[in-house]
Amino acid sequence: MDIYFVVKTIHIISATILFGTGLGIAFFFFCANKEIDLAARFFAARATVLADFIFTFPAVVLQPLTGFWLIDHSGYSLREPWLIATYAIYIIAGLCWLPVVWIQIELKKILAEWLATKQALPDSYHRLFRLWFLLGWPAFIGLIIVFFLMVLKPTW
């Protein structure tokens, strides 16, 4: 078995996990936020944070590691324009994802406090949720563009 194809398979699977898990947990958490039962929201927040650490974080790490290995072993220059665009978009997506992870943790803390005290959710919960939602869009759109660039490998 050729190691190149093993690394390429890991790269593709980790890209799929990164995008698919991110989309899935975002949908799950978004839908749960419409629930009146805040215990359901807490369950979704806790599962979302856990899924990000179990699935998304390792994929975020594997993507550049396998990607640079593939570039090195495929004959492409690190300075190909489509690769430079990919690096920039990946970094932007990551800069959106990092605060999203922090926001998810904060939302989980707020919901845990609510479960303990049964007080009304503070306005900060709703502001953070809106910010979480807004930051998700550039990250997901960016990853779609990265997929496009990886498949097309345009020559500009």
Helices and strands as residue ranges (DSSP letters): H 3-32, H 38-51, I 52-56, H 57-74, H 81-117, H 123-152
